[in-house]
Amino acid sequence: MDLRFGDSKPTDEEREAVDALLGPPESSWEGADRTDTDLRWARGGREARDRRDLLLPALHAVNDRVGWISEGALDYVCRRLTVPPAEAYGVATFYAMFSVRPRPATVLHVCTDLACTAAGAAELCADVERRLGPESGVRVERSPCLGLCERAPAALAVRAGKPSVHPAEGDIPARQAFEDEEAVRAEEAGVRERGPRGRDGKGRQGRGTFRATAVCAPATPATALQAATAPESAPAEPDPALAVPQAGAPSLTLLTRVGTTDPASLDDYRAHGGYTALRRAFDLGPAGVIREVTDAGLLGRGGAAFPTGRKWQATAAQPDHPHYLVCNADESEPGTFKDRVLMEGDPYALVEAMTVAAYATGAHRGYLYLRGEYPRALARLTHAIQRARARGLLGDDVMGRGYAFDIEIRRGAGAYVCGEETALFNSIEGRRGEPRSKPPFPVEKGLFGKPTVANNVETLVNVLPILTLGARAYAAIGTPASTGPKLFCVSGSVARRGVYELPFGATLGELLTLAGVRDHLRAVLLGGAAGGFVRPDELDLPLTFEGTREAGTTLGSGVVMAFDDTVPLPRLLLRIAEFFRDESCGQCVPCRVGTVRQEEALRRIAERTGDAAAGDVALLREVGRAMRDASICGLGQTAWNAVESAIDRLGAYE
């Protein structure tokens, strides 16, 4: 098998970036200088193939250091991991944050998705491009939702370069992330041995080089230019508490520590109730923890609303080992940013919750798949994991209870479809993030073909109050069918954008009153681009899974996006169609073709109404039904939802 891209050679900088992650090559078969021994036999091929899951981190290492991935760099990565070039190229070109063509070291991503479009993102982007000019050394890219909807219009500056002492601009110094000198020395060496990982039980983690700055809200041409062109003096990211208008309120459960405790301090976290839940979990035992979660009626908060206790029980019962735990922190639904706020403002809660979930399901290795556009969350979670490991809260003997568990962060690279759990598994394994057909289900054959439980951030963090309050007290919050508190991401035409915590059963009107809804409300989008619109006269809608379902819409992951009558609805629907067309992985025909046809039809009728648009509206319905019935995953199945609701509930084209 030919494992080379022509005669392209990696630069010294590209080699250094890859070797910092994988360690130095041991033979010419992996890219080292050839010796007489190498001429007699090949070595390390099987071991390299077992490290296929390091392909995505290796691509990140090159992209972070240089700003793009050359043929020479890709060739070197392929040799190091024994990955066929065609497959590696397919992975590198799958993700929006990677480039296989030369580009400047600084890229300014300007969000042009729903909330930002309504806030003037198009004008912002055009103004920034005009002011920067071709000689600036900065590339401006129009981006789908950056998860910064409370700051709309938003921008994120990403800079390539050598490792910095700061994991992210304006954040925690790397040395502060450790509490023992051995860990500090390992960090300074640039390579640290990890515990058992994947199937070969070995792995290396390179020193992080990802540097990015999110512009303070709202982005203006001046602040965007400052972030892109003056990295050392760019505006610092606002504290995550600013995204929580209720911060400090005594009624909060999930957000109680955001804005009131130091997210970098493990001692502060423990002083405010941290690790009480894990101690109770050890007292209850795995079966007892699953029973508590089941009795509490916890439903998944990622949109599917599957009973968490049933998922955990099904995974724990599988005889095949090892079991894996995956935290899905790749929230990419336009309008969603609650998981980001939790990870930035209360990172130790997620570390503790993952430990509880792993203990209950018999997992000893956890993967935290983090959205690539979240630099502050990456820094804070890296810090929290290292602190927890140094204190004996992760590792071979968690809290001295004889249970081994550790967490590894894997960064996504800009692919909405990787929010689907099986696509996420493929991404971690070093393959294109394309969904798998089911069955088999992840609880039977998930990550690396082993039983896997996958939950999103909000779902996992809900486990902590279940164990501290007790299942009965937790179930008393909310409604009988939708128990507990829920986080809602409110953005758009409101006075106070941010993440709100309310018990299930509160009405949409009550939530919008808290957020300060503006006059002349035109529509409210629930569930994001994959959700549905409701009218201003439907604000008494109860925010529960069953209530929204009965009303013919969806709660989804908790997106609540308000639009007044200044927002052109046809342009908004076209942006939703563009989003799904761009984010479709292309694996199945109904989605690959249907999203294109949907966009084409909406573009044709954007300037037409009434009878002139009737034919295209009929075509949209036909295409929408085909996508819903025949697509492999939820992306294609829900791509028509928002458009359908706008036509039927809002009379968008009448």
ZAMARGU-4260 file (C-alpha; in steps of 0.2 Angstrom, whole numbers, plus 5000, padded with zeros to 4 digits):
<rodrens>
0) 5000/5000/5000 | 5007/5017/4995 | 5006/5028/5010 | 5013/5044/5002 | 5007/5060/4995
5) 5019/5062/4980 | 5035/5070/4984 | 5029/5082/4997 | 5039/5083/5013 | 5034/5090/5030
10) 5043/5105/5037 | 5053/5105/5053 | 5039/5114/5061 | 5026/5102/5055 | 5036/5087/5061
15) 5039/5095/5078 | 5020/5097/5080 | 5016/5079/5076 | 5031/5072/5086 | 5025/5082/5102
20) 5009/5072/5101 | 5015/5055/5096 | 5033/5055/5102 | 5048/5054/5091 | 5047/5041/5077
25) 5056/5025/5080 | 5060/5019/5063 | 5060/5025/5045 | 5044/5016/5043 | 5036/5030/5054
30) 5046/5044/5047 | 5063/5043/5055 | 5080/5043/5046 | 5083/5026/5038 | 5096/5014/5046
35) 5103/4997/5041 | 5090/4989/5053 | 5076/4997/5044 | 5081/4989/5028 | 5079/4971/5035
40) 5061/4972/5042 | 5046/4983/5045 | 5042/4987/5063 | 5027/4995/5072 | 5014/4994/5059
45) 5001/4985/5070 | 5005/4996/5085 | 5003/5012/5074 | 4986/5005/5067 | 4980/5003/5085
50) 4983/5022/5087 | 4971/5027/5073 | 4961/5037/5085 | 4975/5049/5087 | 4972/5055/5069
55) 4961/5069/5074 | 4973/5076/5088 | 4987/5075/5075 | 4978/5085/5062 | 4974/5098/5076
60) 4992/5098/5081 | 4998/5103/5064 | 4983/5115/5061 | 4986/5123/5077 | 5004/5126/5074
65) 5005/5131/5056 | 4987/5136/5052 | 4984/5124/5039 | 4988/5105/5034 | 5000/5103/5019
70) 5002/5087/5009 | 5019/5085/5017 | 5011/5086/5035 | 4997/5074/5030 | 5009/5062/5023
75) 5020/5062/5039 | 5004/5059/5049 | 4999/5045/5038 | 5016/5037/5040 | 5016/5039/5059
80) 4999/5031/5061 | 4999/5019/5046 | 4983/5027/5039 | 4980/5027/5020 | 4982/5044/5013
85) 4964/5044/5005 | 4956/5041/5022 | 4967/5054/5031 | 4963/5067/5017 | 4944/5063/5019
90) 4945/5066/5038 | 4955/5082/5036 | 4943/5089/5023 | 4927/5084/5033 | 4930/5097/5047
95) 4927/5116/5044 | 4941/5121/5056 | 4954/5113/5046 | 4961/5119/5029 | 4971/5109/5017
100) 4976/5125/5007 | 4988/5138/5013 | 4979/5152/5023 | 4985/5165/5036 | 4990/5160/5053
105) 4975/5171/5060 | 4958/5167/5055 | 4943/5178/5061 | 4927/5167/5062 | 4912/5179/5061
110) 4895/5170/5065 | 4882/5172/5052 | 4869/5160/5059 | 4852/5164/5065 | 4854/5175/5081
115) 4869/5184/5073 | 4861/5186/5056 | 4846/5195/5065 | 4859/5206/5075 | 4868/5212/5059
120) 4881/5199/5056 | 4881/5201/5037 | 4885/5220/5039 | 4898/5216/5052 | 4907/5204/5041
125) 4907/5215/5026 | 4914/5230/5036 | 4928/5219/5044 | 4933/5212/5027 | 4934/5230/5020
130) 4944/5237/5034 | 4956/5222/5035 | 4961/5222/5016 | 4972/5208/5008 | 4988/5214/5016
135) 4982/5211/5034 | 4987/5193/5036 | 4970/5189/5043 | 4957/5178/5034 | 4939/5182/5038
140) 4927/5167/5037 | 4909/5167/5038 | 4905/5154/5051 | 4889/5144/5057 | 4884/5146/5075
145) 4899/5149/5087 | 4889/5145/5103 | 4891/5163/5108 | 4873/5168/5105 | 4871/5179/5120
150) 4885/5190/5112 | 4877/5192/5095 | 4884/5197/5083 | 4899/5186/5088 | 4917/5183/5082
155) 4931/5171/5086 | 4949/5174/5082 | 4960/5159/5080 | 4979/5160/5079 | 4991/5147/5074
160) 5009/5146/5082 | 5020/5138/5094 | 5014/5133/5111 | 5010/5147/5123 | 5011/5147/5142
165) 4992/5151/5141 | 4980/5138/5136 | 4969/5152/5129 | 4971/5170/5128 | 4967/5179/5145
170) 4964/5163/5154 | 4973/5151/5167 | 4992/5150/5165 | 4997/5132/5162 | 5008/5131/5178
175) 4993/5135/5189 | 4984/5120/5182 | 4995/5108/5192 | 4997/5105/5210 | 5013/5093/5210
180) 5030/5096/5202 | 5030/5080/5193 | 5015/5085/5183 | 5023/5102/5179 | 5039/5094/5173
185) 5029/5083/5162 | 5019/5098/5155 | 5035/5107/5151 | 5042/5092/5142 | 5027/5093/5130
190) 5022/5075/5131 | 5014/5066/5145 | 5010/5048/5147 | 4991/5044/5148 | 4982/5029/5157
195) 4974/5015/5147 | 4966/5022/5131 | 4957/5014/5117 | 4962/4996/5113 | 4981/4996/5115
200) 4981/5004/5132 | 4994/5017/5127 | 4993/5035/5121 | 5002/5051/5122 | 4995/5069/5123
205) 5004/5083/5116 | 5005/5100/5123 | 4991/5111/5118 | 4993/5125/5106 | 4976/5130/5103
210) 4974/5149/5105 | 4958/5159/5102 | 4949/5174/5108 | 4930/5177/5108 | 4925/5195/5105
215) 4916/5203/5119 | 4897/5205/5116 | 4892/5212/5104 | 4905/5211/5091 | 4909/5227/5082
220) 4921/5231/5067 | 4933/5238/5080 | 4932/5224/5093 | 4933/5211/5079 | 4948/5219/5071
225) 4957/5221/5088 | 4954/5202/5092 | 4961/5197/5075 | 4976/5209/5073 | 4982/5212/5091
230) 4982/5195/5100 | 4992/5201/5115 | 4979/5215/5119 | 4963/5208/5112 | 4948/5210/5123
235) 4947/5197/5137 | 4932/5185/5136 | 4918/5190/5148 | 4915/5180/5163 | 4903/5165/5160
240) 4892/5173/5174 | 4888/5187/5162 | 4879/5174/5152 | 4868/5169/5167 | 4856/5183/5171
245) 4850/5173/5186 | 4868/5171/5193 | 4867/5170/5212 | 4849/5167/5214 | 4845/5155/5228
250) 4833/5145/5218 | 4846/5139/5206 | 4851/5120/5205 | 4862/5117/5190 | 4869/5135/5189
255) 4871/5138/5207 | 4890/5139/5207 | 4891/5149/5191 | 4897/5166/5195 | 4898/5162/5214
260) 4913/5151/5215 | 4930/5151/5207 | 4930/5139/5192 | 4948/5137/5193 | 4948/5132/5212
265) 4945/5114/5217 | 4944/5119/5235 | 4931/5132/5231 | 4921/5119/5222 | 4922/5107/5237
270) 4917/5120/5249 | 4901/5123/5239 | 4895/5105/5239 | 4907/5097/5226 | 4911/5079/5227
275) 4896/5076/5239 | 4887/5066/5225 | 4902/5055/5221 | 4904/5050/5239 | 4886/5045/5240
280) 4888/5036/5224 | 4902/5025/5231 | 4890/5022/5246 | 4876/5017/5235 | 4886/5006/5223
285) 4883/5005/5204 | 4866/4997/5205 | 4860/5010/5218 | 4866/5025/5207 | 4857/5018/5192
290) 4841/5015/5203 | 4842/5033/5209 | 4844/5040/5192 | 4829/5029/5185 | 4818/5034/5200
295) 4822/5052/5197 | 4815/5051/5180 | 4830/5060/5172 | 4827/5062/5153 | 4842/5066/5141
300) 4844/5085/5139 | 4851/5084/5121 | 4835/5084/5112 | 4830/5065/5111 | 4824/5065/5129
305) 4828/5046/5131 | 4827/5040/5149 | 4845/5041/5156 | 4843/5027/5169 | 4838/5014/5155
310) 4853/5019/5145 | 4865/5017/5160 | 4857/5000/5165 | 4858/4993/5147 | 4877/4998/5146
315) 4881/4991/5163 | 4872/4975/5159 | 4883/4971/5144 | 4895/4957/5147 | 4908/4963/5134
320) 4922/4974/5141 | 4929/4987/5142 | 4914/4999/5144 | 4917/5017/5139 | 4909/5034/5144
325) 4907/5048/5131 | 4902/5066/5136 | 4895/5074/5121 | 4900/5092/5123 | 4899/5096/5104
330) 4884/5107/5106 | 4882/5115/5088 | 4864/5118/5087 | 4861/5136/5082 | 4856/5145/5097
335) 4863/5133/5110 | 4876/5138/5122 | 4871/5131/5139 | 4884/5117/5139 | 4898/5130/5136
340) 4892/5141/5151 | 4892/5125/5162 | 4909/5120/5157 | 4917/5138/5158 | 4908/5142/5175
345) 4908/5125/5184 | 4920/5113/5176 | 4923/5102/5191 | 4904/5098/5191 | 4906/5090/5174
350) 4922/5080/5180 | 4913/5074/5195 | 4897/5069/5185 | 4907/5060/5172 | 4915/5050/5186
355) 4898/5046/5194 | 4892/5040/5177 | 4907/5030/5173 | 4906/5021/5190 | 4888/5017/5188
360) 4891/5009/5171 | 4907/5000/5174 | 4918/5012/5163 | 4936/5016/5167 | 4939/5027/5153
365) 4930/5043/5148 | 4931/5054/5133 | 4925/5072/5133 | 4922/5077/5115 | 4923/5096/5116
370) 4917/5108/5102 | 4932/5115/5093 | 4926/5133/5095 | 4926/5133/5114 | 4944/5139/5119
375) 4939/5144/5136 | 4930/5128/5140 | 4945/5118/5134 | 4957/5128/5146 | 4946/5126/5161
380) 4942/5108/5158 | 4960/5104/5155 | 4964/5113/5171 | 4950/5104/5181 | 4955/5087/5175
385) 4973/5090/5180 | 4969/5096/5197 | 4957/5082/5200 | 4970/5069/5194 | 4983/5077/5206
390) 4971/5076/5221 | 4966/5058/5218 | 4949/5062/5211 | 4954/5054/5195 | 4966/5040/5191
395) 4970/5023/5197 | 4962/5024/5214 | 4948/5038/5214 | 4945/5044/5232 | 4954/5029/5239
400) 4939/5018/5234 | 4949/5006/5223 | 4940/5012/5207 | 4950/5018/5192 | 4944/5031/5180
405) 4952/5044/5170 | 4946/5057/5157 | 4953/5062/5140 | 4948/5078/5131 | 4945/5076/5112
410) 4942/5092/5102 | 4930/5092/5088 | 4934/5103/5073 | 4918/5111/5067 | 4905/5098/5061
415) 4887/5099/5067 | 4884/5081/5063 | 4896/5075/5076 | 4883/5080/5089 | 4875/5063/5083
420) 4882/5050/5095 | 4888/5037/5082 | 4896/5051/5071 | 4905/5057/5087 | 4912/5039/5089
425) 4918/5039/5072 | 4926/5056/5074 | 4935/5050/5090 | 4941/5034/5081 | 4950/5044/5068
430) 4937/5042/5054 | 4925/5054/5045 | 4911/5060/5057 | 4897/5050/5048 | 4883/5042/5058
435) 4882/5024/5059 | 4866/5013/5055 | 4857/5007/5070 | 4856/4993/5077 | 4868/4989/5085
440) 4865/5003/5097 | 4879/5011/5107 | 4875/5002/5123 | 4880/4986/5114 | 4893/4992/5101
445) 4898/5010/5103 | 4916/5017/5104 | 4929/5005/5098 | 4915/4992/5096 | 4912/4991/5114
450) 4897/4995/5125 | 4896/5014/5127 | 4885/5026/5137 | 4885/5044/5129 | 4877/5059/5137
455) 4878/5077/5135 | 4884/5090/5148 | 4868/5096/5155 | 4861/5078/5157 | 4877/5073/5166
460) 4877/5088/5178 | 4859/5084/5183 | 4865/5068/5191 | 4873/5077/5205 | 4857/5085/5212
465) 4849/5068/5210 | 4862/5060/5222 | 4863/5075/5234 | 4844/5079/5235 | 4838/5061/5233
470) 4827/5054/5218 | 4811/5058/5226 | 4815/5077/5230 | 4822/5079/5212 | 4807/5071/5204
475) 4796/5083/5214 | 4804/5097/5203 | 4795/5100/5187 | 4781/5089/5181 | 4778/5070/5182
480) 4783/5067/5165 | 4797/5080/5164 | 4806/5080/5180 | 4820/5092/5187 | 4826/5109/5181
485) 4830/5113/5163 | 4842/5126/5156 | 4835/5137/5142 | 4846/5147/5130 | 4837/5163/5126
490) 4843/5174/5112 | 4837/5186/5098 | 4825/5200/5101 | 4826/5200/5120 | 4834/5213/5132
495) 4843/5200/5143 | 4851/5186/5132 | 4858/5171/5142 | 4855/5154/5150 | 4840/5153/5161
500) 4836/5139/5173 | 4818/5135/5177 | 4808/5120/5182 | 4800/5110/5169 | 4782/5116/5167
505) 4786/5135/5167 | 4778/5143/5152 | 4786/5151/5137 | 4779/5168/5142 | 4786/5167/5159
510) 4803/5163/5152 | 4802/5177/5139 | 4796/5189/5153 | 4812/5185/5163 | 4823/5189/5147
515) 4814/5205/5143 | 4805/5201/5127 | 4804/5216/5116 | 4788/5223/5108 | 4781/5218/5091
520) 4786/5199/5093 | 4784/5190/5077 | 4789/5172/5081 | 4799/5161/5093 | 4810/5147/5087
525) 4810/5132/5099 | 4824/5119/5098 | 4836/5128/5086 | 4837/5125/5067 | 4831/5108/5070
530) 4816/5114/5080 | 4800/5123/5076 | 4792/5141/5076 | 4778/5146/5088 | 4767/5161/5086
535) 4766/5176/5099 | 4749/5170/5104 | 4756/5153/5110 | 4766/5160/5124 | 4756/5150/5137
540) 4764/5134/5130 | 4771/5124/5144 | 4790/5121/5142 | 4790/5102/5145 | 4794/5088/5133
545) 4776/5082/5133 | 4769/5100/5132 | 4778/5105/5116 | 4775/5088/5108 | 4756/5090/5111
550) 4758/5107/5103 | 4766/5100/5088 | 4783/5107/5091 | 4799/5102/5101 | 4809/5107/5116
555) 4825/5101/5108 | 4840/5105/5118 | 4832/5121/5126 | 4834/5134/5112 | 4822/5149/5113
560) 4826/5162/5100 | 4814/5177/5099 | 4812/5187/5083 | 4803/5204/5081 | 4795/5210/5066
565) 4811/5218/5060 | 4818/5201/5055 | 4814/5196/5038 | 4807/5178/5040 | 4811/5172/5022
570) 4829/5176/5024 | 4829/5167/5041 | 4822/5151/5033 | 4835/5152/5019 | 4849/5153/5032
575) 4842/5138/5040 | 4842/5128/5024 | 4860/5134/5020 | 4865/5128/5037 | 4858/5110/5034
580) 4865/5109/5016 | 4882/5114/5022 | 4882/5103/5038 | 4875/5087/5029 | 4889/5074/5029
585) 4883/5068/5012 | 4882/5049/5017 | 4864/5046/5013 | 4855/5052/4997 | 4839/5059/5005
590) 4849/5071/5016 | 4863/5075/5003 | 4851/5079/4989 | 4836/5085/4999 | 4845/5098/5009
595) 4851/5105/4992 | 4834/5105/4984 | 4826/5113/5000 | 4839/5127/4999 | 4836/5130/4980
600) 4817/5130/4982 | 4818/5143/4997 | 4830/5154/4987 | 4818/5154/4972 | 4803/5159/4983
605) 4812/5171/4994 | 4806/5186/4983 | 4789/5178/4979 | 4773/5175/4989 | 4756/5168/4987
610) 4751/5158/4971 | 4768/5161/4963 | 4777/5151/4977 | 4764/5137/4978 | 4773/5125/4967
615) 4789/5127/4977 | 4780/5125/4993 | 4773/5109/4987 | 4790/5103/4982 | 4797/5108/4999
620) 4784/5097/5007 | 4788/5082/4996 | 4807/5084/4999 | 4804/5087/5018 | 4794/5070/5020
625) 4807/5061/5010 | 4821/5067/5021 | 4811/5064/5037 | 4807/5046/5032 | 4823/5040/5024
630) 4838/5049/5031 | 4850/5039/5042 | 4852/5052/5056 | 4843/5066/5065 | 4851/5080/5054
635) 4841/5075/5038 | 4826/5069/5048 | 4824/5087/5056 | 4831/5098/5042 | 4813/5102/5036
640) 4805/5105/5053 | 4808/5124/5055 | 4803/5127/5037 | 4787/5117/5039 | 4782/5126/5055
645) 4785/5143/5048 | 4774/5139/5033 | 4760/5131/5043 | 4760/5141/5059 | 4767/5158/5053
650) 4761/5158/5035 | 4778/5163/5030 | 4774/5164/5011 | 4757/5170/5011
</rodrens>
